[in-house]
């Protein structure tokens, strides 16, 4: 009998975890239903520093990070490109193809985490469901680890592991979904004009 109790406890804990773990189809549907979103965020950078700011998402394909002072940087995903504006660097804006970043997975027109070889890990820690996803055709681009809470399903944070071995964690404040976002948020020319004034 003393052996049965621990085994029973183990079985119960596993079945509870599976019951609370969000299925991939539910997470895909949540992301596909998300047309716009905004939230404050705290970012843990690869060099150990911490940044804060405001995040805007307009699916498909658009995202904007506005960093609070002293950073004042803006990172924008639009027109299949990620642009990094950093006024402190006195350099031209850096540009990268969106498809070469793990963010392309959640900004895709149609998210399908059930796609073969896209999800490399799917678990539940007692609080949140974690999904680690990558571009199945280009795993060398890195991956994104997404954390979701349930009831209702909500994206709470992500960790980007990039192609260079760097890691960036973004922790979201209250995520407000729905509503309209100004198109100027994702307009590079509008951004350049406002910074030239």
RODO-2510 file (C-alpha; in nm, 4 decimals, decimal comma):
residues 197
     n   res          X          Y          Z
     1     x     0,0000     0,0000     0,0000
     2     x     0,2862     0,2402     0,0756
     3     x     0,3983     0,2047    -0,2884
     4     x     0,0517     0,2643    -0,4307
     5     x     0,0040     0,6107    -0,2768
     6     x     0,3099     0,7744    -0,4404
     7     x     0,2239     0,6179    -0,7765
     8     x    -0,1372     0,7348    -0,7466
     9     x    -0,0189     1,0849    -0,6544
    10     x     0,2121     1,0891    -0,9568
    11     x    -0,0656     0,9788    -1,1916
    12     x    -0,3020     1,2419    -1,0511
    13     x    -0,0446     1,5195    -1,0818
    14     x     0,0315     1,4256    -1,4429
    15     x    -0,3365     1,4108    -1,5388
    16     x    -0,4013     1,7484    -1,3694
    17     x    -0,1103     1,9082    -1,5550
    18     x    -0,2335     1,7706    -1,8868
    19     x    -0,5845     1,8957    -1,8105
    20     x    -0,4568     2,2484    -1,7437
    21     x    -0,2128     2,2560    -2,0348
    22     x    -0,3559     2,4545    -2,3245
    23     x    -0,3811     2,2555    -2,6491
    24     x    -0,1846     2,3904    -2,9472
    25     x    -0,5078     2,4379    -3,1445
    26     x    -0,6476     2,6675    -2,8719
    27     x    -0,3288     2,8766    -2,8688
    28     x    -0,3234     2,9000    -3,2496
    29     x    -0,6885     3,0100    -3,2466
    30     x    -0,6171     3,2718    -2,9769
    31     x    -0,3326     3,4215    -3,1822
    32     x    -0,5364     3,4123    -3,5043
    33     x    -0,8246     3,5914    -3,3287
    34     x    -0,5879     3,8618    -3,2022
    35     x    -0,6071     4,1411    -3,4585
    36     x    -0,4713     4,4241    -3,2428
    37     x    -0,3151     4,4402    -2,8978
    38     x    -0,1238     4,6799    -2,6754
    39     x     0,0522     4,6454    -2,3432
    40     x     0,3315     4,7816    -2,1324
    41     x     0,6339     4,5530    -2,1157
    42     x     0,9532     4,4846    -1,9251
    43     x     1,2396     4,3481    -2,1338
    44     x     1,5293     4,1484    -1,9915
    45     x     1,8156     4,1926    -2,2352
    46     x     2,0895     3,9468    -2,3208
    47     x     2,3529     4,1713    -2,1558
    48     x     2,1671     4,1704    -1,8218
    49     x     2,0129     4,5171    -1,8575
    50     x     1,6405     4,5878    -1,8221
    51     x     1,4294     4,8050    -2,0530
    52     x     1,0662     4,9104    -2,0306
    53     x     0,8160     5,0497    -2,2753
    54     x     0,4924     5,0063    -2,4700
    55     x     0,4113     4,7351    -2,7211
    56     x     0,1637     4,7509    -3,0087
    57     x     0,0623     4,4542    -3,2258
    58     x    -0,1459     4,4576    -3,5412
    59     x    -0,1728     4,1162    -3,6993
    60     x    -0,0730     4,0096    -3,9487
    61     x     0,2812     4,1328    -3,9770
    62     x     0,3007     4,4461    -3,7621
    63     x     0,4522     4,5117    -3,4213
    64     x     0,6054     4,8145    -3,2509
    65     x     0,8147     4,8432    -2,9341
    66     x     0,8501     5,1968    -2,7940
    67     x     1,1186     5,2097    -2,5260
    68     x     1,1001     5,4497    -2,2336
    69     x     1,3824     5,6992    -2,1654
    70     x     1,6741     5,6837    -2,1410
    71     x     1,6564     5,4284    -2,4274
    72     x     1,4072     5,6122    -2,6531
    73     x     1,4575     5,3381    -2,9124
    74     x     1,1828     5,2058    -3,1385
    75     x     1,1695     4,8594    -3,2941
    76     x     0,9110     4,8201    -3,5672
    77     x     0,7973     4,5216    -3,7710
    78     x     0,6203     4,6260    -4,0893
    79     x     0,6271     4,5413    -4,4611
    80     x     0,8010     4,2092    -4,3856
    81     x     1,0932     4,3977    -4,2288
    82     x     1,2105     4,4610    -3,8730
    83     x     1,3620     4,8079    -3,8313
    84     x     1,5597     4,9155    -3,5239
    85     x     1,5781     5,2909    -3,4589
    86     x     1,8270     5,3745    -3,1838
    87     x     1,8874     5,7497    -3,1444
    88     x     2,1752     5,6878    -2,9017
    89     x     2,3818     5,5063    -3,1650
    90     x     2,3903     5,7953    -3,4179
    91     x     2,3770     5,5273    -3,6867
    92     x     2,1314     5,4540    -3,9643
    93     x     1,8386     5,2341    -3,8690
    94     x     1,9168     4,8615    -3,8823
    95     x     1,6905     4,6433    -4,0966
    96     x     1,6276     4,2676    -4,0939
    97     x     1,3844     4,0459    -4,2859
    98     x     1,0939     3,9633    -4,0525
    99     x     1,0919     3,6028    -4,1747
   100     x     1,4441     3,5611    -4,0332
   101     x     1,3242     3,6402    -3,6809
   102     x     1,1180     3,4177    -3,4477
   103     x     0,8603     3,6997    -3,4164
   104     x     0,7386     3,6041    -3,7635
   105     x     0,5723     3,2988    -3,6074
   106     x     0,3213     3,5006    -3,4028
   107     x     0,2804     3,7735    -3,6662
   108     x     0,1976     3,5270    -3,9453
   109     x    -0,1301     3,5722    -4,1294
   110     x    -0,2358     3,2299    -4,0080
   111     x    -0,0709     3,0763    -3,7030
   112     x    -0,0673     2,6966    -3,7052
   113     x     0,1367     2,5607    -3,4167
   114     x     0,0296     2,2098    -3,5145
   115     x     0,2406     2,2355    -3,8313
   116     x     0,5028     1,9606    -3,8491
   117     x     0,8301     2,0444    -3,6719
   118     x     0,7162     2,3946    -3,5717
   119     x     0,6694     2,3242    -3,1981
   120     x     0,9786     2,1755    -3,0366
   121     x     0,8485     2,1883    -2,6781
   122     x     0,5022     2,2130    -2,5191
   123     x     0,4599     2,1989    -2,1422
   124     x     0,2797     2,3232    -1,8337
   125     x     0,4490     2,4368    -1,5101
   126     x     0,1376     2,4560    -1,2900
   127     x     0,0751     2,8212    -1,3788
   128     x     0,1308     2,8708    -1,7505
   129     x     0,1490     2,6736    -2,0721
   130     x     0,4799     2,7154    -2,2521
   131     x     0,5231     2,6596    -2,6243
   132     x     0,8620     2,6761    -2,7938
   133     x     0,8248     2,7266    -3,1679
   134     x     1,0566     2,7696    -3,4642
   135     x     1,0320     2,8069    -3,8396
   136     x     1,0303     2,4399    -3,9438
   137     x     1,1992     2,5250    -4,2737
   138     x     1,4668     2,7419    -4,1091
   139     x     1,5365     2,6328    -3,7498
   140     x     1,8695     2,8181    -3,7678
   141     x     1,6777     3,1479    -3,7372
   142     x     1,6227     3,0732    -3,3671
   143     x     1,3029     3,0102    -3,1725
   144     x     1,0438     3,1813    -2,9589
   145     x     0,9200     3,0505    -2,6240
   146     x     0,5650     3,1710    -2,5564
   147     x     0,3957     3,1639    -2,2139
   148     x     0,0160     3,1606    -2,1892
   149     x    -0,2222     3,1597    -1,8957
   150     x    -0,5721     3,0138    -1,9285
   151     x    -0,9313     3,1110    -1,8362
   152     x    -0,9214     3,3140    -2,0536
   153     x    -0,6233     3,2314    -2,2752
   154     x    -0,3749     3,5194    -2,2609
   155     x    -0,0194     3,5739    -2,3815
   156     x     0,1923     3,6738    -2,0808
   157     x     0,5534     3,6681    -2,1980
   158     x     0,7927     3,5408    -2,4602
   159     x     1,1601     3,4609    -2,4859
   160     x     1,3362     3,5051    -2,8196
   161     x     1,6428     3,2890    -2,8751
   162     x     1,7994     3,4438    -3,1836
   163     x     2,0257     3,3036    -3,4535
   164     x     2,3352     3,4494    -3,2834
   165     x     2,2708     3,2731    -2,9524
   166     x     2,1287     3,5818    -2,7815
   167     x     1,8239     3,5692    -2,5562
   168     x     1,5668     3,8422    -2,4909
   169     x     1,2721     3,8056    -2,2528
   170     x     0,9626     4,0256    -2,2852
   171     x     0,7190     4,0250    -1,9910
   172     x     0,3831     4,1814    -2,0721
   173     x     0,1656     4,3945    -1,8481
   174     x    -0,2127     4,3891    -1,8965
   175     x    -0,2686     4,2989    -2,2616
   176     x    -0,5527     4,4978    -2,4155
   177     x    -0,6822     4,3344    -2,7327
   178     x    -0,9211     4,4641    -2,9957
   179     x    -0,9835     4,8245    -3,0889
   180     x    -0,8165     5,0380    -3,3530
   181     x    -0,4514     5,1371    -3,3656
   182     x    -0,3314     5,4380    -3,5690
   183     x    -0,1681     5,3278    -3,8954
   184     x     0,1100     5,5804    -3,8240
   185     x     0,2424     5,3478    -3,5526
   186     x     0,3683     5,1121    -3,8231
   187     x     0,4574     5,3698    -4,0911
   188     x     0,8333     5,4109    -4,1334
   189     x     0,8017     5,7359    -4,3297
   190     x     0,5745     5,8856    -4,0636
   191     x     0,8245     5,7852    -3,7965
   192     x     1,1143     5,9442    -3,9883
   193     x     0,9189     6,2680    -4,0399
   194     x     0,8298     6,2961    -3,6711
   195     x     1,1940     6,2466    -3,5717
   196     x     1,3199     6,5050    -3,8222
   197     x     1,1123     6,7793    -3,6618
***
